[in-house]
Amino acid sequence: LAMAEESSSPSVLLQFAPFQSAVDDGFWRRLSSLKLDTLGIDQSPIPITGFYAPCSNPQVSNYLTLLPESLPPEAGEEASVRGTLSLGNRNRCPVPGILYNTNTLESYRAIDKRSLLKAEAKKIWEEINSGKAEEDSAVLSRFLLISFADLKKWSFHYWFAFPALVLDPPATLVNLQPATQCFTLEEAESLSAACNKWRSSSLTADVPFFLVSIASDSNVAIRPLRDWAVCQGDGQKLLFGFYDPCNLPNNPGWPLRNFLALICARWNMEKVCFLCYREKHGFADLGLSLVGEALISVPQGRAAEIGKDPQYVPNAVGWELNIEKKMVSRRISLAQSMDPTRLAISAADLNLKLMRWRALPSLNLNSLSTIKCLLLGAGTLGCQVARMLMAWGVRKITLLDSGRVAMSNPLRQSLYTFDDCLNGGNMKSVAAVNSLKRIFPAVEAEGVVMAIPMPGHPVPPQAENSVLEDCRRLQDLIASHDVVFLLTDTRESRWLPTLLCANSNKIAITAALGFDSYVVMRHGAGPLTCSSDVKSEAEDALSSQIGNLSTAHVDERQRLGCYFCNDVVAPIDSTSNRTLDQQCTVTRPGLAPIASAIAVELLVGILHHPVGIHAPGENATTCSATGEQPLGILPHQIRGSLSQFNQMTLIGHSSNSCTACCSNVVSEYRRRGMDFVLQAINHPTYLENLTGLTELMKSMNTLDVDWDDESDENADDML
């Protein structure tokens, strides 16, 4: 080692180039996800990992970088896999850090930065004195990050600190020059080879501090810090090497500061030769690397004081300056760089995820975002239900309707505008889907133009094939969706969907309006399934046994009823021979939004109930016995009146004579298929005969009632 002679000029304080930080956008996105999905309002410190590497360009310093994987794994991620992502990566030397993320900007600004820096410095000092830093030298570069994430604006305030222990008195620089000027040719070649070998090994490539031992025969060996004692042999020259992220020719990088503190505290050296290791194209570059000599010392009295005080911690510095070299926080906004659709998704999910922080920890957003909803009817109710579904995070919506947008529609049907009415009017289902996508581009919406075949509306022979094709199409649509909303404006148009839902055990929800009253109800499970099974098990069993009738039918007294269970006649044509006020849906304007919102809330309750579609009907009286669910009670029917401004919950069990969901009807549909449907459409009395309603009506008509002829006299006597 051919160091220059010491200069007789006054000693110069050793000055270090500060660490610089860089944060990948993906880090902020992962932090946002972690806070929304896992952390909530928890402000506990978060362990993170930063990465840096030796300088590899004479014009640019390397930064300590935060990447998406710098954050701990979220629930469901493989921690073991994530932990090995950077192991042995020569371009990613991992450095431990701590993140303090606050809930408000005011809390961020009020952070006691002096105390936080001192606490991190204390960790470094303790790790030096315990010997841990010699086993894991990366702890010498421990860092600190404080932040506030404004998730509404995708704006992030942050400030890095790289705690550096202050030597007292400070180190003085004796000499600093390019490494090529400090070694013989043999030493330089051996040093380059040793460094390249160290950097190529997966065991040492990311170890940022090391010892360089030069033997008398110019042979160079690089060893970990724990081998300090081995390097004390006769004739060996020793340098303390570190990966230097700095590119400056006259200053070593920031990591040397705590390295000198370790050397002073652990090995009591006063003169230190150090190697600022830098690279070019992935190999050692002794022209860019620096070799320096510094003097460090602790006055005798000060050393005794330190030895007696176990609580002693050196002063520390390290808060990062901004680009203008000022001690202020930094701020970054990702809103401009993000795709507008992605921003819309993040904003839409924000309110739902915030609900889980305090009010509803058990909210299952995944079930809502993946469920497929079929809306039969794209009128006043259909438009409102679609909007409410999107507000709850439902992304897969299909609307079915055969009508066109009329001039009277946009005022009450919220998905349509005046332009949709022009030129005869756009098809409702298509216009509704276009509107949904304008409102929220990420929605997966589909429009189906189709009329629903209805009982009481006989089909002429020439139209049978077309009607049967519509029936099959509706059957396929219901089979491919998880939930069906019955939102049509006639009673008979709900019959076939109700039958198909009962057959395939789909969640079905009906909403119907009067002038100032409404009813919203969930249909019970199908009659040929086991009520004790959970939803998924019941659906799987049913789908695998289509065509095979079950002999163990559900007890009709326990199964919840459908929209038709209280009828004593089959659905018939209700559209013919109607006056103008009967042809239009005449309701108070506020009724549809109320009923639609309740219908969607009812669905959310079903999805969060342990047994889903098989959940029993509840009201305020029964919920205390069964235990209330996180979203409250799960009623069967909700009936409300605007004229009285009241609402009541009712429970109605299924009927053995229901024309839509009883076991006789479902079994007959499974046996005969579309022939059964066509007969029911052309001859509604067929359903009454099949279910026993005809016999029931006959028995009621022939029922004799014996009146007591003396009742009036007895009444007079009692007055």
Long-range contacts (C-beta under 8 A, 24 or more apart in sequence): 1-182, 1-183, 1-187, 1-214, 1-237, 1-239, 1-273, 2-181, 2-182, 2-183, 2-184, 3-175, 3-182, 3-273, 3-291, 3-293, 4-175, 4-177, 4-181, 6-174, 6-175, 7-174, 7-175, 11-172, 11-173, 11-174, 11-295, 12-172, 12-173, 13-170, 13-171, 13-172, 13-173, 14-170, 14-171, 14-172, 14-173, 14-252, 14-292, 14-294, 15-173, 15-251, 16-164, 16-251, 16-252, 16-253, 16-254, 16-256, 16-257, 17-61, 17-246, 17-248, 17-251, 17-252, 17-253, 17-254, 18-162, 18-254, 18-320, 18-321, 19-52, 19-64, 19-141, 19-143, 19-160, 19-162, 19-245, 19-253, 19-254, 19-255, 19-320, 20-61, 20-63, 20-64, 20-245, 20-320, 21-50, 21-63, 21-64, 21-65, 21-66, 21-160, 21-320, 22-63, 22-64, 22-65, 22-66, 23-65, 23-66, 23-158, 23-332, 24-65, 24-66, 24-67, 24-68, 25-334, 25-337, 26-67, 26-68, 27-66, 27-67, 27-68, 27-70, 27-71, 28-149, 28-156, 28-332, 28-334, 29-68, 29-334, 30-68, 30-71, 31-71, 31-99, 31-101, 31-147, 31-149, 31-156, 32-149, 32-151, 32-154, 32-346, 33-74, 34-71, 34-72, 34-74, 35-101, 35-149, 35-151, 36-151, 36-349, 36-350, 36-353, 36-354, 37-74, 37-75, 37-353, 38-74, 38-75, 39-101, 40-356, 40-357, 40-358, 41-103, 41-357, 41-358, 43-100, 43-101, 43-102, 43-103, 43-107, 45-98, 45-99, 45-100, 46-71, 46-72, 46-98, 46-99, 46-100, 46-101, 47-72, 47-96, 47-97, 47-98, 47-99, 48-72, 48-97, 48-98, 48-99, 48-145, 49-86, 49-94, 49-95, 49-96, 49-97, 50-94, 50-95, 50-97, 50-143, 51-86, 51-91, 51-92, 51-93, 51-94, 51-95, 52-93, 52-95, 52-141, 52-208, 52-243, 52-245, 53-90, 53-91, 53-92, 53-93, 53-243, 53-245, 54-243, 54-244, 54-245, 54-277, 54-278, 54-279, 55-244, 55-245, 55-246, 55-247, 55-253, 55-278, 55-279, 55-288, 56-278, 56-279, 56-280, 56-281, 56-282, 57-247, 57-280, 58-247, 58-288, 59-247, 60-247, 61-245, 61-246, 61-247, 61-248, 61-253, 62-245, 63-245, 64-95, 64-141, 64-143, 64-160, 64-162, 64-245, 66-145, 70-97, 71-99, 86-206, 87-202, 87-206, 88-201, 88-202, 88-203, 88-205, 88-206, 89-205, 89-206, 90-199, 90-200, 90-205, 90-206, 90-282, 92-206, 93-138, 93-206, 93-207, 93-208, 93-243, 94-138, 94-206, 95-138, 95-141, 95-142, 95-143, 95-208, 96-138, 96-139, 96-142, 96-143, 97-142, 97-143, 97-144, 97-145, 98-142, 98-143, 98-144, 98-145, 99-145, 99-146, 99-147, 100-144, 100-145, 100-146, 100-147, 101-146, 101-147, 101-148, 101-149, 102-146, 102-147, 102-148, 103-148, 104-148, 105-148, 105-150, 105-157, 107-148, 108-146, 108-147, 108-148, 108-157, 108-329, 111-146, 113-146, 113-159, 113-161, 113-319, 116-144, 116-146, 116-161, 117-144, 117-161, 117-163, 117-316, 117-317, 117-318, 117-319, 118-313, 118-316, 120-144, 120-161, 120-163, 120-316, 121-163, 121-164, 121-165, 121-313, 121-314, 121-315, 121-316, 121-318, 122-313, 124-163, 124-165, 124-258, 124-261, 125-165, 125-261, 125-313, 125-314, 128-258, 128-261, 128-262, 128-265, 128-266, 129-265, 129-266, 131-266, 133-225, 133-262, 134-224, 134-225, 134-226, 134-228, 134-262, 134-266, 135-225, 135-226, 137-207, 137-208, 137-209, 137-210, 137-224, 137-225, 138-206, 138-207, 138-208, 138-209, 140-208, 140-209, 140-255, 140-258, 140-259, 140-262, 141-208, 141-254, 141-255, 141-258, 144-318, 151-346, 151-350, 152-347, 152-350, 153-333, 153-335, 154-333, 154-334, 154-335, 154-338, 154-343, 154-346, 155-331, 155-332, 155-333, 155-334, 155-335, 156-331, 156-332, 156-333, 156-334, 157-329, 157-330, 157-331, 158-329, 158-330, 158-331, 158-332, 159-319, 159-320, 159-329, 159-330, 160-319, 160-320, 161-318, 161-319, 161-320, 162-254, 162-318, 162-320, 163-258, 163-316, 163-317, 163-318, 164-254, 164-257, 164-258, 164-316, 164-317, 164-318, 165-257, 165-258, 165-261, 165-314, 165-315, 165-316, 166-314, 166-315, 166-316, 166-317, 167-260, 167-261, 167-264, 167-296, 167-314, 168-298, 168-302, 168-314, 168-315, 169-297, 169-299, 171-260, 171-272, 171-294, 171-295, 171-296, 172-294, 172-295, 173-292, 173-293, 173-294, 174-271, 174-292, 174-293, 174-294, 174-295, 175-292, 175-293, 176-250, 176-252, 176-290, 176-291, 176-292, 176-293, 177-290, 177-291, 177-292, 178-249, 178-286, 178-287, 178-288, 178-289, 178-290, 178-291, 179-275, 179-286, 179-287, 179-289, 179-290, 179-291, 180-286, 180-287, 181-291, 182-291, 183-286, 183-291, 184-218, 186-218, 187-214, 187-218, 187-220, 188-286, 190-214, 190-218, 190-219, 190-220, 191-220, 191-284, 191-286, 192-283, 192-284, 192-286, 193-220, 194-220, 194-221, 194-222, 195-222, 195-277, 195-284, 196-283, 196-284, 197-222, 198-222, 199-279, 199-282, 199-284, 208-242, 208-243, 208-255, 209-240, 209-241, 209-242, 209-243, 209-255, 209-259, 210-241, 210-242, 211-238, 211-239, 211-240, 211-241, 212-238, 212-239, 212-240, 212-241, 212-275, 213-237, 213-238, 214-238, 214-239, 225-262, 228-266, 228-267, 237-273, 238-273, 239-273, 239-274, 239-275, 239-291, 240-272, 240-273, 240-274, 240-275, 241-274, 241-275, 241-277, 242-274, 242-275, 242-276, 242-277, 243-277, 244-276, 244-277, 244-278, 244-289, 244-290, 246-276, 247-278, 247-288, 249-290, 252-276, 252-290, 252-292, 260-294, 260-296, 261-314, 263-296, 264-296, 264-297, 264-298, 269-296, 270-295, 270-296, 270-297, 271-295, 272-296, 340-441, 341-441, 341-442, 344-440, 344-441, 344-442, 345-442, 348-390, 348-393, 348-440, 348-442, 349-393, 352-392, 352-393, 360-630, 360-631, 362-608, 362-630, 363-608, 363-630, 364-607, 364-608, 365-393, 367-607, 367-608, 368-392, 368-393, 368-394, 368-604, 368-607, 369-393, 369-394, 369-395, 370-395, 370-396, 371-396, 371-482, 371-483, 371-607, 372-396, 372-398, 372-480, 372-481, 372-482, 372-483, 373-397, 373-398, 373-481, 373-482, 373-483, 373-484, 373-485, 373-603, 374-398, 374-400, 374-477, 374-478, 374-481, 374-483, 374-484, 374-485, 375-399, 375-400, 375-485, 375-487, 376-400, 376-452, 376-484, 376-485, 376-486, 376-487, 376-488, 376-493, 376-494, 376-497, 377-401, 377-485, 377-486, 377-487, 377-488, 377-489, 377-493, 378-403, 378-413, 378-415, 378-428, 378-429, 378-432, 378-447, 379-403, 379-409, 379-413, 379-428, 379-487, 379-488, 379-489, 379-585, 380-412, 380-413, 380-513, 380-585, 380-587, 380-592, 381-485, 381-487, 381-511, 381-513, 381-592, 381-595, 381-596, 381-599, 382-413, 382-432, 382-485, 382-487, 383-413, 383-414, 383-415, 383-416, 383-432, 384-414, 384-592, 384-593, 384-595, 384-596, 384-597, 385-485, 385-487, 385-511, 385-596, 385-599, 385-600, 386-415, 386-432, 386-436, 386-445, 387-414, 387-415, 387-439, 387-596, 388-596, 388-597, 388-599, 388-600, 389-600, 389-603, 390-436, 390-439, 390-440, 390-443, 392-600, 392-604, 395-442, 395-443, 395-444, 396-444, 397-436, 397-443, 397-444, 397-445, 397-446, 398-445, 398-446, 398-447, 398-448, 398-477, 398-481, 399-428, 399-429, 399-432, 399-433, 399-445, 399-446, 399-447, 399-448, 400-429, 400-447, 400-448, 400-450, 400-452, 400-474, 400-477, 401-427, 401-428, 401-429, 401-432, 401-447, 401-448, 401-449, 401-450, 402-449, 402-450, 402-451, 402-452, 403-427, 403-428, 404-428, 405-431, 408-584, 412-589, 412-592, 448-473, 448-477, 450-474, 452-488, 452-493, 452-496, 452-497, 453-496, 453-677, 453-681, 454-490, 454-492, 454-493, 454-495, 454-496, 454-571, 454-573, 454-681, 455-492, 455-495, 455-570, 455-571, 455-572, 455-680, 455-681, 455-684, 455-687, 456-492, 456-570, 456-571, 456-572, 456-573, 456-574, 456-681, 456-684, 457-492, 457-573, 457-681, 458-681, 458-682, 459-678, 459-681, 459-682, 464-678, 467-678, 467-681, 468-674, 468-677, 468-678, 471-496, 471-674, 471-677, 471-678, 472-674, 474-500, 475-500, 478-504, 478-506, 479-504, 481-506, 482-506, 482-507, 483-507, 483-508, 483-509, 483-603, 484-508, 484-509, 485-509, 485-510, 485-511, 485-599, 486-510, 486-511, 486-563, 487-511, 489-585, 490-574, 490-575, 491-571, 491-574, 492-571, 492-572, 492-573, 492-574, 494-563, 494-564, 494-571, 495-564, 495-571, 495-659, 495-660, 495-680, 496-677, 498-523, 498-562, 498-563, 498-564, 498-660, 498-661, 499-660, 499-661, 499-665, 499-666, 499-669, 499-677, 501-526, 502-526, 502-527, 502-562, 502-660, 502-661, 502-665, 502-666, 503-528, 503-666, 503-669, 503-670, 504-539, 504-542, 504-543, 505-529, 505-538, 505-539, 505-542, 505-613, 506-613, 507-603, 507-606, 507-612, 507-613, 508-562, 509-599, 509-602, 509-603, 510-562, 510-563, 510-599, 511-595, 511-596, 511-598, 511-599, 512-563, 512-595, 513-585, 513-587, 513-591, 513-592, 513-595, 514-587, 515-586, 515-587, 515-588, 516-587, 516-588, 516-591, 516-641, 516-642, 516-643, 517-591, 517-639, 517-640, 517-641, 517-642, 517-643, 518-591, 518-594, 518-595, 518-639, 518-640, 519-595, 519-637, 519-638, 519-639, 520-595, 520-598, 520-599, 520-602, 520-637, 520-638, 520-639, 521-563, 521-636, 521-637, 521-638, 521-652, 522-560, 522-602, 522-603, 522-606, 522-613, 522-636, 523-560, 523-561, 523-562, 523-563, 523-661, 524-559, 524-560, 524-561, 524-562, 524-613, 524-636, 524-653, 524-654, 524-661, 525-554, 525-559, 525-560, 525-613, 525-614, 526-661, 526-666, 527-553, 527-554, 527-556, 527-559, 527-654, 527-661, 527-662, 527-663, 527-666, 528-553, 528-554, 528-663, 528-666, 528-667, 529-554, 530-554, 531-555, 531-558, 531-559, 531-614, 532-614, 533-611, 533-614, 534-610, 534-611, 534-612, 534-614, 535-611, 535-612, 535-613, 535-614, 536-612, 538-613, 538-614, 546-670, 547-670, 549-667, 549-670, 549-671, 553-663, 554-663, 556-653, 556-654, 556-655, 556-656, 556-662, 556-663, 557-653, 557-654, 558-616, 558-653, 559-653, 559-654, 560-616, 560-617, 560-636, 560-651, 560-652, 560-653, 560-654, 561-636, 561-652, 561-653, 561-654, 561-655, 561-658, 561-661, 562-654, 562-658, 562-660, 562-661, 563-660, 564-658, 564-659, 564-660, 564-661, 565-652, 565-653, 565-654, 565-655, 565-658, 565-660, 565-661, 566-652, 566-655, 567-658, 567-659, 568-657, 568-693, 568-696, 568-697, 569-688, 569-693, 570-659, 570-680, 570-684, 570-685, 570-686, 570-687, 570-688, 570-693, 571-659, 571-684, 572-684, 588-642, 590-642, 591-642, 594-640, 594-642, 595-640, 598-638, 598-640, 601-631, 602-634, 602-635, 602-638, 604-631, 605-629, 605-631, 605-632, 605-634, 606-634, 609-634, 617-651, 617-652, 618-649, 618-651, 619-649, 619-650, 619-651, 620-649, 656-691, 656-692, 657-691, 657-692, 657-693, 657-696, 658-691, 659-687, 659-688, 659-690, 659-691, 659-693, 662-691, 664-690, 664-691, 664-692, 665-690, 665-691
